[in-house]
Amino acid sequence: MKALIALLVAVPFAAWSQPYVGAAIGQSKFEVENDTAAKVFGGYQFTPNFAIELGGHALGSTTVGNRSADFSALDLSYFGSLILSKGFSVHGRIGVYRAEITARGNDVGPTYGLGIGYALTRNAALRGEWQRFAKLGPGTEPEMNIDVLYFGASYRFGGEP
């Protein structure tokens, strides 16, 4: 009986599960400066509304105190989306990042964001997104937030069932 229940739950879940990859470019906003940011990402979409996403970010550089610092991060996020109509969707993310700051070390903290998407085809999509890396910076006083506006594209392997 347990095997039958597991099979009934797993079949629709497995039928929709799809990996995806993408890239985006944008602008990061530090406390007082802006810089160019870029990211590559990959994820696994378990249902039309739920995915787990891993992203690598080059967040740019700024002056912290009297020293220049470059910022990069790796994040793991829960990615939830709500499909609207005619290919449009809205999405949100919440997760954790690990940042590397030159001459300052590493940091771990929360990340979250909101965005919109548009499906060009069953597999290709565009997305615009705001993402915050909160409480960044070991040794920086006060801790800073980095806000990033991204515009990018993704490709999902497989099509809708």
C-alpha positions in Angstrom: 0.0 0.0 0.0 2.8 2.4 0.9 4.5 1.7 -2.4 1.3 2.5 -4.3 0.9 5.8 -2.5 4.5 6.7 -3.2 4.1 5.9 -6.9 0.9 8.0 -7.2 2.7 10.9 -5.6 6.0 10.5 -7.5 4.6 10.1 -11.0 3.0 13.5 -11.5 5.9 15.1 -9.6 8.5 13.4 -11.8 6.5 14.2 -15.0 6.9 17.9 -14.4 10.4 18.0 -12.9 12.8 19.8 -15.2 16.3 21.3 -14.8 17.1 24.7 -16.2 20.0 27.1 -16.7 20.3 30.8 -17.4 22.3 34.0 -17.2 21.5 37.6 -16.4 23.2 41.0 -16.4 22.3 44.0 -14.4 23.2 46.8 -12.0 24.2 46.4 -8.4 23.6 49.2 -5.9 25.9 49.5 -2.9 25.3 52.0 -0.2 26.5 55.0 -2.3 27.8 53.5 -5.6 26.5 51.5 -8.5 28.3 48.9 -10.6 27.7 46.2 -13.2 26.6 42.8 -12.0 26.2 39.5 -13.7 25.0 36.0 -12.7 24.7 32.5 -14.1 22.2 30.2 -12.5 20.8 26.7 -12.7 17.9 25.1 -11.0 15.5 22.3 -10.8 11.8 23.0 -11.2 9.8 20.4 -9.2 6.4 21.8 -10.1 5.2 24.8 -12.2 5.3 26.8 -9.0 8.3 25.6 -7.1 12.1 25.3 -7.9 15.4 25.3 -6.1 18.0 27.5 -7.7 21.8 27.9 -7.4 23.4 31.1 -8.7 26.9 32.5 -9.0 27.1 36.3 -8.9 29.7 38.9 -9.8 28.3 41.8 -7.8 30.9 44.5 -8.7 33.1 46.6 -6.5 32.9 49.5 -4.2 34.9 51.4 -1.6 34.5 50.2 1.9 36.1 52.6 4.4 39.2 53.7 2.6 39.8 50.4 0.6 38.3 49.1 -2.6 36.6 45.7 -2.5 35.2 43.3 -5.1 32.1 41.3 -4.2 31.0 37.9 -5.5 28.4 35.5 -4.1 27.0 32.0 -4.5 23.4 31.6 -3.4 20.9 28.8 -3.0 17.2 29.9 -3.1 13.7 28.6 -2.9 12.2 30.0 -6.1 8.4 30.2 -6.2 6.4 31.5 -9.2 2.8 32.2 -10.0 1.8 31.8 -13.6 -0.5 34.5 -14.8 -1.7 34.6 -18.4 -0.3 34.7 -21.9 3.2 33.6 -20.8 3.6 36.0 -17.9 4.5 35.1 -14.4 5.6 36.7 -11.1 8.2 35.1 -8.9 9.8 35.4 -5.5 12.9 33.9 -3.9 14.3 33.4 -0.5 17.5 31.8 0.4 21.0 32.1 1.7 24.2 33.4 0.1 28.0 33.0 0.7 29.9 36.0 -0.4 33.6 36.6 -1.0 34.9 40.1 -0.5 38.4 40.9 -1.5 40.6 42.0 1.3 37.7 41.4 3.8 37.0 37.7 3.7 33.8 35.7 3.4 30.3 36.2 4.7 27.0 34.3 4.9 23.6 35.9 5.0 20.0 36.0 3.7 19.0 36.8 0.1 15.6 37.4 -1.2 14.0 39.0 -4.3 11.0 39.6 -6.6 10.6 39.5 -10.3 8.6 38.9 -13.4 9.0 36.5 -16.2 7.8 35.9 -19.8 7.8 32.5 -21.5 9.0 32.9 -25.1 8.5 29.2 -25.8 7.9 26.1 -23.7 11.6 26.0 -22.9 12.9 29.6 -23.2 12.0 32.5 -21.0 13.0 36.0 -20.1 13.1 37.4 -16.6 13.6 40.7 -14.8 14.4 40.6 -11.1 15.4 42.6 -8.1 17.5 40.6 -5.6 18.9 41.7 -2.2 22.0 40.4 -0.5 21.3 41.5 3.1 23.7 42.2 5.9 26.8 41.8 3.8 30.3 42.4 5.0 32.4 41.0 7.7 34.2 43.9 9.3 32.2 46.6 7.5 30.4 48.9 9.9 27.5 49.2 9.5 26.7 46.0 7.5 25.5 46.8 4.0 22.8 45.5 1.8 23.5 45.1 -2.0 20.5 45.4 -4.2 20.7 44.1 -7.8 18.4 44.6 -10.7 18.9 41.8 -13.3 17.6 41.1 -16.8 18.2 37.7 -18.1 17.1 34.5 -19.9 16.7 30.9 -19.0 16.4 27.6 -20.9 14.4 24.7 -19.4 15.3 21.2 -20.5 12.3 19.2 -21.6 8.9 20.7 -22.3 5.6 20.9 -20.4 4.0 17.5 -20.1 
